[in-house]
Amino acid sequence: MRGLVAKGLLCHLMEAIEWILPEGEREPKPPSGYVVSFACFYEWGFASPPHAFFQGLLHHYDLELQHLDPNGIQHIAAFIALCEGFLGAPPFFQLFRYLFSFSVFKAKLGGVLTPVPIGCASIRLRRGNGPSFRADEYMPMALTKEDGKWHATWFYIKNYEDAPLPLFTNRIHAEKPRIWGYDPEKKEERLADYIAAIHFLKRRGLTSRGVVGAYHSRRVAPIMARALALDEMVPDAAPELIAGAILALEPLSDSEIQQRITEAFPDPVPVYPDPNHPVMRLMEGFVPLDGYYFRRSRAPLPEDAVQRVLNRSAAERRKGKKDARAQWHVD
């Protein structure tokens, strides 16, 4: 944990007690107001309180934080950074569902594939033949094979009331839930400009390594809630908003950023900074995306379900009154 704090990836312990180390516990049992997290998640782009997109993603796919694995965290972090930092748009939920799929991970124990409580939800770019072949419509994301011991570095993090994560229940996804099976058969019209813009940026040198390096250079965790989107972190932005978004007080060296990219991606060793990679918006020399129209689509949050119930009830009451009036006129 000291290493994460020293790197600016985890805050210092303060009066609020942002995180707690387990003491002699063999399996997670977080105290009230806390959930389980893992050290490597912070190296891959997670921090709390969480981004609203991440909250909605967990809610939609019926996931708790410990169900994800490090590569899944990296996929989500890079996706948010691409949308905010290079497209100049909020992370688009329908685009994520179009590009990525979830599968159940099972560990081989005694020669038998067995469901696991931690890291059971694997996120992958959709591949295959026909309409499922979508990896080419995104930036290549060949991530480093995960260390099988990553889940041993668990600890407890504060669960913020104003940006809550799902409560820890220790439940297991033994089989693929129905919601994970969503696979749009064709590209929706509203995704066309997003995918065209990604292709445009790829022709100008965009890579997943460059995107990851760019958000480390800004000293942010894409999955953390911020007052400013990545493309709003400009020199004339309010200093207090910038201070609330960055993790490390001092700029990171190029060698430190290169090391973080190396840990996330396999060989070859990345070049950082890459002179051929586009810079984040709105830095000098960024690639403008004139003529592209980006619609908004966020992942549904728990309160949205409550609102839908209220809306449905209100609609049923209106319909009942209308039917009653119609019946009165008939009589």
Secondary structure, DSSP 8 states (H G I E B T S, - for coil): -HHHHHTTSS----TT--EE--SS-SS----TTEEEEEHHHHHTT--SSB-HHHHHHHHHTT--GGGS-HHHHHHHHHHHHIIIIII-S---HHHHHHHEEEEE-EEEETTEEEE-SSS-EEEEE--SSGGG--GGGS---------TTGGGSEEEEE--TTS-----------S--GGGG---SS--GGGHHHHHHHHHHHHTT--HHHHHHHHHHTT--TTB--SS-GGG--TTS-HHHHHHH-S-SS---HHHHHHHHHHHS-SS---SS-TTS---TTSTT----TT----------HHHHHHHHHHHHHHHHHHHHHHHHHHHHH-
